[in-house]
Amino acid sequence: MPCRTVALSTVLAAALGAAALLLTTPPADPGRASAERAGEMLVCEQVESRYPQVFGRNCDPAQGGPLSDFTVIDRRNDNTYHCRTGWAEGSLWADGQNCRPRQG
C-alpha cells in the first residue's frame, strides 16, 4: 500500500506543477509579435519599385504578417529599399508602403 500512495502522490504533484506552469505563463500578445518584426530585412528574388510602394516576390525569411520599418533587398542587383509599413505573405510576397531607396 505505501508504494501505491507514493506513486499517487508523485502523479498528483506532477499534475499540480504542470497546472501551475500553465497559469503563470503569459498569453501571446499579437502587438508584441508585430513589434518583434520591426527592423526586419527581407531578401527577395524579384522586386518591383513604384514609389512609394515596393513589391517583392519569393522572399526570405518566409514569415507572414505586418511589418514596420523594414528593408527589402533585391537579390538580383542588391538594390535596397527602406519601408515604413507593409505586409508579408510568407515566402510568396512582401508589400512595402512609404518606401524609399536606401543608399549604399
N, C-alpha and C positions, 0 to 999 in steps of 0.2 A: 503494500500500500504506500509506504513512504516514497518509493521510486516514482509511482504514478503521480503523487502530489507534486513532486519536484518538477516533473515533466510538464504538468498542467500549469504550474507557476511560471515556468520558463516561457511557455507559449503565450500566456497572458501578458507577461512583461514585454515580450517582443511586439505583441499587438498594440499595447498601450504606447510603446515607444514609436511605432510607425504612425499611430494616430496623432501623437504629439508633434511629430515632424511635419505632417500634413497641415496641421493647424497653425504652425509657426512659419511656414513658407509663404511669402507674399505672392499674390496672384500676378500674372504677367500684365504689364502696363503697356498698351499699344502706343501711348505717347512716348514712352521711354524707348521702345523699339525704333520709332521714327527718328528720335534724336541720335540713336546709335548709327543711323545710316547717313548722318551729316558728314560731309567731307570725303565721301567715298570716291574712288577712281574706277571708272568703267572703261575697259578697252574693248572696242567694237570692230568687227570685220569690215563694216561699211558704215560711213557716217555721211549724212546729208545735212548741210547747214543752210538754213533760210532764216537769218537773224530776225528776231531774237530767239528762234526755235532751232534746236539741233535734234536730229533723229538718228539713232544708231541701231544697227541690226547685228545679231549674233554677238552678244556682249558677255564679258566676264567681269566680275563674278555673276553667276546665274541666280540672282535673288530678285524677288518681286516686291513691289510696294512703293510708298512715297520716298522721294529723295529731296535733300536740300543742300545747297552749297556744295555741289559735287563737280567732278571733272569727267569729261568724255574725251577719250583718245582714239583717233582713227589709226588702226593698226597698219593700214596701207602706206600712210605717209607721215605718221606721227603728229598730224595736226591735233592741237589740243584746245578744248573749249571749256570754259567755266560757266556753270549754270546755277541759277539761284534756286529753282524748284523743278520738280519733274516726277516722273513715274517710270519704274522698270517693270517689265513683264517677263521675269525670269531671264533666260539667255536669249529669248526671242527678240526683244527690242527694249530700248530706253528712249524716252521722250523728254528732252530738256526745254524748259521755258526760261525766258530772261537770260539768254546765253550771250557770251562774247568770246572772241578768240583770246587765247592766252599766249603771251609772248614767251619764247624760249626759256 
